[in-house]
Amino acid sequence: MFLSALPLARYGFTLSKSDFRDAVAMRYMWPLSDMPSTCVCGSAFSVEHSQMCKTGGFIALRHNNIRDILADAMREVLHDVQTEPPLLPLSGEVLLPQSANRDADARADIRARGFWTEQQCAFFDVRVFYPHAPSYVSRSVSALCRSFEEEKKRAYGDRIRHVDRGSFTPLVFSSCGGAGVETGMALRKLASMLAEKRNESYGPTMNLLRTRLSFAIVRASIVCLRGTRTPRSISGFPSSFPAYAVLHELRADE
């Protein structure tokens, strides 16, 4: 979507010259220049590595940007929306899939009451993947989306249905464009609700939502590629100490 959108800065639909060059090169898998040979984590650096390396927290940023855009859109049309909602703790329930999330502190990404059914809580969990990873190259984007949707449902679906008494929808996006079938259904539902709320047509509303998501994913992918992954504290100063405590100790030594 970012390739076909007009560069309107007031809506955030712009990229710098270097960012646009990187985004196009990554989309079409063209060679990129001025990249380091080694990542801070110690591995050989490449486009593929940059989109999967967890050092620096950029992968989490890509995920969180999508979560926040969708949660904000849901808040526009629903009254009870929460990000990172804790799931109810288990108390002897038997979950069928062996891979089900049984953690006491398990959380989904979004909870929205009344999204699919009135007064019922709908839970969503986001997954953004890089389709050109070496282990994915033999599979199509649609096949990968289906696989990750099923993986999310095995982890959360049974628990949310039987313990939290809600519905569960996995939201799976490719970092190079494309989304899962269930993700598409959720986006269409959300766009329909937004269009009705704003008294607008469905088509432009859906196009705007997809464009916002596209730019968020592109920007996050560029940060993964070009962002600095050096350790945050390199001066030796204990930055986690509260300022008032440090100043009090300094005055005490005078």
Secondary structure, DSSP 4 states (H G I P E B T S, - for coil): -TTTS---GGGT----HHHHHHHHHHHHT----S--SB-TTSSBP-HHHHTT--TTSHHHHHHHHHHHHHHHHHHHH-S-EEESPBPPPPSSPPPSSTT----TT-B-SEEEETSSSTT-EEEEEEEEE-TTSTTTTTS-HHHHHHHHHHHHIIIIIHHIIIII--EEEEEEEETTS-B-HHHHHHHHHHHHHHHHHHT--HHHHHHHHHHHHHHHHHHHHHHHHHS--S-S--S---TTS-HHHHHHHHHHT-
